[in-house]
Amino acid sequence: MRSTDVTIEAAPAVGSQRGSGTGVPPEVAVWVSAGRAALAAADHADEWDAGTRRALLGELDRVAAIAVSMRAKIVTAERRAGTWALRGDRDLAGFLGRESHQGRGAGFAVVGQAQTLAAMPAVAKALVDGPVTPRHLDELTRASVASPKLAEQLVTPQGQAQVLELARRFDGSDFGRQLKAMSASVDPATRQRQHDEQRANRFLNVSHTSGGALVKGRLDSVAGYRFQKMLDAFSPRPAADDERSREQRQADALMVAVDRALADRATTPGAHAPVEAIVTISEETWAVLRAARESFDEAAGAGSAGGAMPALAGVDPVLDETGAPWPASEVARALCDCALTRAVVDAFGQVLDLGRGERLFQRQHWLALLAAGIRTCAWPGCGMPLRYTELHHLAWWDRDGGSTSLANCAPYCSFHHHEVHRRGVRITRAADGTYQHRRPDGRPIDDGRLRDEPRAPLGSDQHRPPDALAPPGVGGSAGPPGDLLSLLTA
């Protein structure tokens, strides 16, 4: 530790005698001056050892607590004297906010702290000597204001002893949760009123802008807890190659929940028909998509988003019910096995093709995979639990004419399922039941990492592997044990 000699001299203050109304008591002036000297010494903090820094951080926490306690006593004296009203402020909080230049909200917080400490002397002493911290004080003040019945209990000697015990055991956040639990026990009517107020203020708004759909809303605390649990369930720990931010993962988790709701035949708008997302494809666009699907010499892979984008240039876009165009990657995914109704119409709006009947996998398919010992997403290195996966047609439903069967499915998390369609990944099942993943040009994907790579131009001599479209069980690959097929109803 660097040795620093500091000489502290109290600066003379005009009218420094108590009661003069214009100066600062000499004890406080010395303290402030010493603080300025200590601040200058902290410029050399990088020269101190870790133990010194840790000890000084603890002392600074104590200094902050002393400052809060001192301010509370001064605010209490100002409130009793009423001299704050001489400045034209409508209340003490406004006076404090203006004097400190922190605003009325900060003034209310200071007044609340002062009232709490004045009513609870044991807590005021513990704020200086421990274990109460300014964060504990904030939580205590907030809980007391929210529930007068709780405040009545806490100001008693027994209540203050309980507060000190909680402060010893819990940090600020957990301390606040303990107080909320106490409030719900002591004053359930207030807890219900707070919940009713939250419910009354709930809202959800979806704005469709040029930059995308903007979702904004507010839920009551119970609904918010359930909503967060849902997001957590659909966005667990990411895979090694999953570079999405937490916010992006939560947005994708919300869409997984949306997809499942749309796939649920019991979800109806009025008990008449299942909720379905409908995309409309013109006859010309449908023909182009089929041609792109059947083309073998697209370097990006037939049917992938990269292969479809050049083909879709110049034709009518694929539109949903709102008239919004869908990107190629989502069209490829939708035409595979998503919970969508494919509506293909001609120029006069006549239906040309509604697709094959049962495109979606059923609960029995997941049960069969579970019985076969499959527990996670099939993508290399991904540990997403099976219950949170989507079943992918190995031979794609639309591109390859693949069937909705156990022999033709593999589980993928929402993220990797989307990547399979976006990049045209080829998947086959080996004889030992493992899955082999290949890029559109035939190169294997062993480590699960699939980075953006330059795409070869159309018309290149790259072709998909000969066995790329072979369904499981064909060309040397094997499906699951036959007895598992008995788990399926169809």
C-alpha positions as CSV (number, residue, x, y, z in Angstrom):
1,M,0.0,0.0,0.0
2,R,1.3,3.4,-0.9
3,S,1.8,5.6,2.2
4,T,0.0,8.9,2.0
5,D,0.3,11.6,4.6
6,V,-2.9,13.7,4.8
7,T,-3.3,16.8,6.9
8,I,-6.9,17.8,7.5
9,E,-7.7,21.4,8.4
10,A,-11.2,22.5,8.9
11,A,-11.9,25.4,6.5
12,P,-13.3,28.4,8.4
13,A,-17.0,28.7,7.8
14,V,-18.9,32.0,8.0
15,G,-21.4,31.9,10.9
16,S,-20.1,28.4,11.9
17,Q,-21.7,28.6,15.4
18,R,-24.8,26.4,15.9
19,G,-28.0,28.3,15.5
20,S,-26.6,31.1,13.4
21,G,-28.6,29.7,10.5
22,T,-25.9,30.4,7.9
23,G,-23.0,28.1,8.6
24,V,-22.1,24.4,9.0
25,P,-21.2,22.9,12.4
26,P,-17.4,22.6,12.7
27,E,-17.7,18.8,13.2
28,V,-19.5,18.4,9.9
29,A,-17.1,20.8,8.2
30,V,-14.1,18.7,9.3
31,W,-15.9,15.5,8.1
32,V,-16.5,17.0,4.7
33,S,-12.9,18.3,4.4
34,A,-11.6,14.8,5.5
35,G,-13.8,13.3,2.8
36,R,-12.3,15.5,0.1
37,A,-8.8,14.5,1.2
38,A,-9.7,10.8,1.2
39,L,-11.1,11.3,-2.3
40,A,-7.7,12.6,-3.5
41,A,-6.0,9.6,-1.9
42,A,-8.3,7.3,-3.8
43,D,-6.5,8.4,-7.0
44,H,-3.8,5.9,-6.0
45,A,-6.3,3.0,-5.4
46,D,-4.6,1.0,-8.1
47,E,-1.4,0.9,-6.0
48,W,-3.2,-0.6,-3.0
49,D,-3.5,-4.4,-2.4
50,A,-6.8,-6.2,-2.7
51,G,-7.2,-6.5,1.0
52,T,-6.9,-2.7,1.5
53,R,-9.4,-2.0,-1.3
54,R,-11.9,-4.5,0.2
55,A,-11.5,-3.0,3.7
56,L,-12.0,0.5,2.4
57,L,-15.1,-0.4,0.4
58,G,-16.6,-1.7,3.7
59,E,-15.7,1.5,5.4
60,L,-17.2,3.6,2.6
61,D,-20.5,1.6,3.0
62,R,-20.5,2.6,6.7
63,V,-19.8,6.2,5.8
64,A,-22.8,6.2,3.4
65,A,-25.0,4.7,6.1
66,I,-23.9,7.4,8.5
67,A,-24.7,10.1,5.9
68,V,-28.2,8.7,5.4
69,S,-28.7,8.6,9.2
70,M,-27.5,12.2,9.6
71,R,-29.7,13.4,6.7
72,A,-32.7,11.7,8.2
73,K,-32.2,13.5,11.5
74,I,-31.8,16.9,9.8
75,V,-34.9,16.3,7.6
76,T,-36.9,15.3,10.8
77,A,-35.8,18.6,12.5
78,E,-36.8,20.6,9.4
79,R,-40.2,18.9,9.3
80,R,-40.9,19.7,12.9
81,A,-39.7,23.3,12.5
82,G,-41.7,23.9,9.4
83,T,-39.2,26.4,8.0
84,W,-39.2,24.6,4.7
85,A,-42.5,26.3,3.9
86,L,-40.9,29.7,3.9
87,R,-39.3,29.0,0.5
88,G,-42.7,28.6,-1.2
89,D,-42.6,24.8,-1.7
90,R,-45.8,23.0,-1.4
91,D,-44.4,20.2,0.8
92,L,-41.1,19.0,2.4
93,A,-40.5,16.6,-0.5
94,G,-40.6,19.4,-3.0
95,F,-38.3,21.5,-0.9
96,L,-35.7,18.7,-0.6
97,G,-35.9,17.8,-4.2
98,R,-35.3,21.4,-5.2
99,E,-32.5,22.0,-2.7
100,S,-30.7,18.8,-3.8
101,H,-31.4,19.3,-7.6
102,Q,-32.6,15.7,-7.7
103,G,-36.3,16.3,-8.1
104,R,-39.5,15.7,-6.2
105,G,-39.2,11.9,-6.4
106,A,-35.9,11.9,-4.6
107,G,-37.3,14.2,-2.0
108,F,-40.1,11.8,-1.3
109,A,-37.6,9.0,-0.8
110,V,-35.6,11.1,1.7
111,V,-38.7,12.0,3.6
112,G,-39.8,8.4,3.8
113,Q,-36.4,7.3,5.1
114,A,-36.5,10.0,7.8
115,Q,-40.0,9.0,8.9
116,T,-39.0,5.3,9.1
117,L,-35.9,6.0,11.2
118,A,-37.7,8.3,13.5
119,A,-40.4,5.7,14.1
120,M,-37.9,2.8,14.5
121,P,-34.9,3.9,16.8
122,A,-33.5,0.3,16.9
123,V,-33.3,0.3,13.1
124,A,-31.7,3.8,13.1
125,K,-29.0,2.6,15.4
126,A,-28.4,-0.6,13.3
127,L,-28.1,1.6,10.2
128,V,-24.9,3.1,11.7
129,D,-23.6,0.0,13.6
130,G,-25.0,-2.7,11.3
131,P,-26.5,-4.9,10.0
132,V,-29.0,-2.6,8.4
133,T,-27.9,-1.0,5.1
134,P,-29.4,1.9,3.1
135,R,-30.9,-0.7,0.7
136,H,-32.6,-2.4,3.7
137,L,-33.9,1.0,4.7
138,D,-35.3,1.7,1.2
139,E,-37.1,-1.7,1.2
140,L,-38.4,-1.2,4.7
141,T,-39.7,2.3,3.9
142,R,-41.4,1.1,0.7
143,A,-43.1,-1.8,2.5
144,S,-44.3,0.5,5.3
145,V,-45.8,3.0,2.9
146,A,-47.6,0.2,0.9
147,S,-49.1,-1.4,4.0
148,P,-50.0,0.8,7.1
149,K,-50.9,-2.4,9.0
150,L,-47.5,-3.8,8.4
151,A,-45.9,-0.5,9.5
152,E,-47.9,-0.7,12.8
153,Q,-46.5,-4.1,13.5
154,L,-42.9,-3.2,12.5
155,V,-42.6,-0.1,14.8
156,T,-43.2,-2.2,17.9
157,P,-40.1,-3.4,19.8
158,Q,-40.8,-7.0,18.6
159,G,-41.3,-5.8,15.1
160,Q,-38.0,-3.9,15.1
161,A,-36.2,-7.0,16.5
162,Q,-37.7,-9.0,13.6
163,V,-36.5,-6.5,11.1
164,L,-32.9,-6.6,12.5
165,E,-32.9,-10.4,12.3
166,L,-34.1,-10.3,8.7
167,A,-31.4,-7.8,7.9
168,R,-28.8,-10.1,9.3
169,R,-30.0,-13.0,7.2
170,F,-30.9,-11.4,3.9
171,D,-29.4,-8.9,1.5
172,G,-31.5,-6.0,0.2
173,S,-33.4,-7.9,-2.6
174,D,-34.2,-10.9,-0.4
175,F,-35.0,-8.7,2.5
176,G,-37.6,-6.9,0.3
177,R,-39.2,-10.2,-0.6
178,Q,-39.4,-11.2,3.0
179,L,-41.2,-8.0,3.8
180,K,-43.7,-8.6,1.0
181,A,-44.4,-12.0,2.4
182,M,-45.0,-10.5,5.9
183,S,-47.2,-7.8,4.4
184,A,-49.4,-10.4,2.6
185,S,-49.8,-12.3,5.9
186,V,-50.5,-9.2,8.1
187,D,-52.5,-7.3,5.5
188,P,-54.0,-9.7,2.8
189,A,-56.6,-7.0,1.9
190,T,-53.8,-4.6,0.8
191,R,-52.1,-7.3,-1.2
192,Q,-55.4,-8.1,-3.0
193,R,-56.0,-4.4,-3.6
194,Q,-52.5,-4.0,-5.1
195,H,-53.1,-7.0,-7.4
196,D,-56.5,-5.6,-8.5
197,E,-54.8,-2.3,-9.3
198,Q,-52.2,-4.1,-11.4
199,R,-54.9,-6.1,-13.2
200,A,-56.8,-2.9,-13.9
201,N,-53.7,-1.5,-15.6
202,R,-52.8,-4.5,-17.7
203,F,-52.5,-4.1,-21.4
204,L,-50.8,-5.6,-24.5
205,N,-50.3,-3.7,-27.7
206,V,-48.8,-4.9,-31.0
207,S,-47.9,-2.1,-33.4
208,H,-47.0,-3.1,-37.0
209,T,-44.2,-0.7,-38.1
210,S,-41.9,-0.6,-41.1
211,G,-39.2,-1.9,-38.8
212,G,-41.2,-4.9,-37.6
213,A,-43.9,-5.7,-35.0
214,L,-43.4,-3.7,-31.8
215,V,-44.8,-5.5,-28.7
216,K,-45.4,-3.5,-25.6
217,G,-47.4,-4.3,-22.5
218,R,-47.8,-4.6,-18.7
219,L,-49.0,-7.6,-16.6
220,D,-49.8,-8.0,-13.0
221,S,-47.0,-9.6,-10.9
222,V,-48.6,-13.1,-10.9
223,A,-49.1,-13.1,-14.7
224,G,-45.6,-11.7,-15.1
225,Y,-44.2,-14.6,-13.1
226,R,-46.1,-17.1,-15.2
227,F,-45.0,-15.3,-18.4
228,Q,-41.4,-15.4,-17.4
229,K,-41.6,-19.1,-16.5
230,M,-43.0,-19.7,-20.0
231,L,-40.1,-17.8,-21.6
232,D,-37.5,-19.6,-19.5
233,A,-39.0,-23.0,-20.4
234,F,-38.7,-22.2,-24.1
235,S,-35.3,-20.5,-23.9
236,P,-33.0,-22.6,-21.7
237,R,-29.2,-22.5,-21.8
238,P,-28.2,-21.9,-25.4
239,A,-26.2,-24.3,-27.5
240,A,-22.5,-23.6,-28.2
241,D,-23.2,-22.0,-31.6
242,D,-26.2,-20.1,-30.5
243,E,-25.0,-16.5,-30.6
244,R,-28.4,-14.8,-29.9
245,S,-28.7,-12.3,-27.1
246,R,-30.9,-12.9,-24.1
247,E,-33.5,-10.6,-25.6
248,Q,-33.4,-12.4,-29.0
249,R,-33.8,-15.8,-27.3
250,Q,-36.8,-14.6,-25.3
251,A,-38.4,-13.2,-28.4
252,D,-37.9,-16.6,-30.1
253,A,-39.3,-18.3,-27.0
254,L,-42.4,-16.3,-27.3
255,M,-42.8,-17.4,-30.9
256,V,-42.4,-21.0,-29.9
257,A,-45.3,-20.6,-27.6
258,V,-47.3,-18.9,-30.4
259,D,-46.5,-21.8,-32.7
260,R,-47.7,-24.3,-30.2
261,A,-50.9,-22.4,-29.5
262,L,-51.6,-22.2,-33.3
263,A,-51.0,-26.0,-33.6
264,D,-53.4,-26.8,-30.8
265,R,-56.7,-27.8,-32.4
266,A,-58.5,-26.9,-29.2
267,T,-57.5,-23.2,-29.6
268,T,-60.4,-21.7,-31.3
269,P,-61.6,-18.1,-31.7
270,G,-65.3,-19.1,-31.1
271,A,-65.5,-22.8,-30.8
272,H,-66.0,-23.1,-34.6
273,A,-62.6,-23.8,-36.1
274,P,-59.0,-24.1,-35.0
275,V,-56.9,-21.0,-35.1
276,E,-54.6,-21.2,-38.1
277,A,-52.1,-18.9,-39.7
278,I,-52.9,-18.7,-43.4
279,V,-50.4,-17.7,-46.1
280,T,-51.5,-17.1,-49.7
281,I,-49.4,-18.2,-52.6
282,S,-50.2,-17.2,-56.2
283,E,-50.2,-19.9,-58.8
284,E,-47.1,-18.5,-60.5
285,T,-45.2,-18.3,-57.2
286,W,-46.2,-21.9,-56.3
287,A,-44.9,-23.1,-59.7
288,V,-41.6,-21.2,-59.1
289,L,-41.3,-22.7,-55.6
290,R,-41.8,-26.2,-57.0
291,A,-39.3,-25.7,-59.7
292,A,-36.7,-24.4,-57.2
293,R,-37.4,-27.4,-55.0
294,E,-36.8,-29.8,-57.9
295,S,-33.6,-28.1,-59.1
296,F,-30.5,-30.1,-58.4
297,D,-27.9,-27.6,-59.4
298,E,-28.4,-24.8,-56.9
299,A,-25.3,-24.5,-54.7
300,A,-27.3,-23.3,-51.8
301,G,-29.3,-26.5,-51.8
302,A,-32.7,-27.2,-53.4
303,G,-35.5,-25.9,-51.2
304,S,-33.3,-23.9,-48.8
305,A,-33.8,-20.2,-48.2
306,G,-30.7,-19.4,-50.2
307,G,-32.0,-21.4,-53.2
308,A,-35.5,-20.0,-53.0
309,M,-34.6,-16.3,-52.9
310,P,-33.3,-16.0,-56.5
311,A,-36.3,-17.9,-57.8
312,L,-38.7,-15.7,-55.9
313,A,-37.4,-12.5,-57.5
314,G,-40.0,-11.0,-59.8
315,V,-43.0,-13.2,-58.7
316,D,-45.8,-12.4,-56.3
317,P,-44.7,-12.6,-52.7
318,V,-46.1,-15.0,-50.2
319,L,-48.6,-13.1,-48.1
320,D,-50.2,-13.7,-44.7
321,E,-53.7,-12.7,-43.8
322,T,-52.6,-9.1,-43.0
323,G,-51.1,-8.7,-46.5
324,A,-47.5,-8.8,-45.1
325,P,-44.9,-10.6,-47.2
326,W,-43.0,-13.5,-45.7
327,P,-39.2,-14.0,-46.1
328,A,-37.9,-17.0,-48.0
329,S,-36.7,-18.7,-44.8
330,E,-40.1,-18.6,-43.1
331,V,-41.8,-19.8,-46.3
332,A,-39.4,-22.8,-46.4
333,R,-40.1,-23.6,-42.7
334,A,-43.9,-23.1,-43.1
335,L,-44.1,-25.5,-46.0
336,C,-42.4,-28.2,-44.0
337,D,-44.4,-28.8,-40.9
338,C,-45.4,-25.6,-39.1
339,A,-48.9,-25.2,-37.9
340,L,-50.1,-23.4,-41.1
341,T,-52.8,-23.9,-43.7
342,R,-51.3,-23.6,-47.1
343,A,-53.8,-21.7,-49.4
344,V,-52.8,-21.7,-53.0
345,V,-55.1,-19.7,-55.3
346,D,-55.2,-18.7,-58.9
347,A,-55.7,-15.2,-60.3
348,F,-59.4,-15.4,-59.6
349,G,-59.0,-16.5,-56.0
350,Q,-59.9,-20.1,-56.7
351,V,-58.3,-22.7,-54.5
352,L,-55.8,-24.9,-56.3
353,D,-54.2,-26.9,-53.5
354,L,-54.7,-27.2,-49.8
355,G,-51.9,-29.6,-49.2
356,R,-52.0,-33.1,-47.7
357,G,-54.1,-33.8,-44.7
358,E,-52.0,-34.5,-41.6
359,R,-48.9,-32.5,-41.8
360,L,-48.2,-32.0,-38.1
361,F,-46.6,-34.5,-35.9
362,Q,-48.7,-35.8,-32.9
363,R,-47.9,-36.4,-29.2
364,Q,-47.3,-40.1,-29.9
365,H,-44.3,-39.2,-32.0
366,W,-42.6,-37.5,-29.1
367,L,-43.4,-40.4,-26.8
368,A,-41.9,-42.9,-29.3
369,L,-38.7,-40.8,-29.5
370,L,-38.5,-40.7,-25.7
371,A,-39.0,-44.5,-25.6
372,A,-36.1,-44.8,-28.1
373,G,-33.8,-43.0,-25.7
374,I,-33.7,-39.7,-27.5
375,R,-33.6,-36.9,-24.9
376,T,-32.4,-33.7,-26.7
377,C,-32.3,-31.7,-29.9
378,A,-30.7,-33.8,-32.6
379,W,-28.3,-31.0,-33.6
380,P,-24.7,-31.7,-32.7
381,G,-23.9,-30.3,-29.3
382,C,-27.3,-28.9,-28.6
383,G,-28.7,-30.0,-25.2
384,M,-32.3,-28.6,-25.6
385,P,-34.6,-31.1,-23.8
386,L,-36.8,-33.2,-26.0
387,R,-40.0,-31.7,-24.6
388,Y,-39.0,-28.3,-25.9
389,T,-38.3,-29.4,-29.5
390,E,-40.1,-29.4,-32.8
391,L,-40.2,-32.5,-34.9
392,H,-38.6,-32.0,-38.3
393,H,-39.5,-34.0,-41.5
394,L,-36.1,-35.5,-42.5
395,A,-37.5,-35.8,-46.0
396,W,-39.2,-32.4,-46.1
397,W,-43.0,-32.4,-46.4
398,D,-43.1,-29.9,-49.2
399,R,-39.8,-30.3,-51.0
400,D,-39.3,-34.1,-50.8
401,G,-42.9,-35.4,-50.4
402,G,-41.9,-36.7,-47.0
403,S,-44.4,-38.4,-44.8
404,T,-45.5,-37.5,-41.3
405,S,-44.1,-40.7,-39.7
406,L,-41.8,-41.7,-36.9
407,A,-39.3,-43.0,-39.5
408,N,-39.1,-39.5,-41.1
409,C,-38.8,-37.3,-38.0
410,A,-36.1,-35.9,-35.8
411,P,-36.3,-33.4,-32.9
412,Y,-34.8,-29.9,-33.2
413,C,-35.1,-26.9,-31.0
414,S,-36.8,-23.9,-32.6
415,F,-33.5,-22.2,-33.3
416,H,-31.8,-25.1,-35.0
417,H,-35.0,-26.1,-36.8
418,H,-35.1,-22.7,-38.3
419,E,-31.4,-22.9,-39.3
420,V,-32.1,-26.3,-41.0
421,H,-34.6,-24.7,-43.3
422,R,-32.8,-21.4,-43.7
423,R,-29.6,-23.0,-44.8
424,G,-30.9,-26.1,-46.6
425,V,-29.2,-28.6,-44.2
426,R,-29.4,-32.2,-45.3
427,I,-30.1,-34.8,-42.6
428,T,-30.0,-38.6,-42.7
429,R,-30.3,-41.2,-40.0
430,A,-27.4,-43.6,-39.8
431,A,-27.7,-47.3,-39.1
432,D,-26.9,-46.8,-35.4
433,G,-29.7,-44.3,-35.0
434,T,-27.5,-41.2,-35.0
435,Y,-28.2,-38.2,-37.3
436,Q,-25.8,-37.0,-40.0
437,H,-25.9,-33.3,-40.9
438,R,-24.5,-32.0,-44.2
439,R,-24.2,-28.6,-45.8
440,P,-25.9,-28.2,-49.2
441,D,-22.6,-28.9,-50.9
442,G,-22.2,-32.2,-49.1
443,R,-19.7,-31.3,-46.4
444,P,-20.4,-32.8,-43.0
445,I,-21.3,-30.7,-40.0
446,D,-19.6,-32.5,-37.1
447,D,-19.1,-29.8,-34.5
448,G,-22.6,-28.3,-34.7
449,R,-21.2,-24.9,-35.9
450,L,-22.6,-23.6,-39.2
451,R,-21.3,-20.1,-40.0
452,D,-22.4,-17.9,-42.9
453,E,-20.4,-18.9,-45.9
454,P,-20.2,-17.4,-49.4
455,R,-22.8,-19.1,-51.7
456,A,-21.9,-20.3,-55.1
457,P,-23.7,-18.7,-58.0
458,L,-26.6,-20.4,-59.7
459,G,-25.6,-22.8,-62.3
460,S,-22.5,-24.1,-60.6
461,D,-21.4,-27.7,-60.8
462,Q,-22.1,-28.4,-57.2
463,H,-24.8,-30.9,-56.6
464,R,-26.5,-32.3,-53.5
465,P,-25.3,-35.7,-52.3
466,P,-27.0,-38.6,-54.0
467,D,-28.5,-39.9,-50.8
468,A,-29.6,-36.4,-49.6
469,L,-33.2,-37.0,-50.2
470,A,-33.3,-40.6,-49.3
471,P,-35.8,-41.1,-46.4
472,P,-34.6,-43.0,-43.3
473,G,-34.5,-46.7,-43.9
474,V,-33.5,-46.3,-47.5
475,G,-30.0,-46.8,-48.9
476,G,-28.5,-48.4,-45.8
477,S,-30.0,-46.1,-43.2
478,A,-32.3,-47.6,-40.5
479,G,-35.4,-46.3,-38.8
480,P,-36.3,-46.8,-35.1
481,P,-37.1,-50.3,-33.7
482,G,-40.3,-51.7,-35.2
483,D,-42.0,-52.1,-31.8
484,L,-42.0,-48.3,-31.4
485,L,-44.2,-47.9,-34.4
486,S,-47.0,-49.5,-32.4
487,L,-47.1,-46.4,-30.2
488,L,-48.4,-44.4,-33.2
489,T,-52.1,-44.3,-34.0
490,A,-51.5,-43.7,-37.7
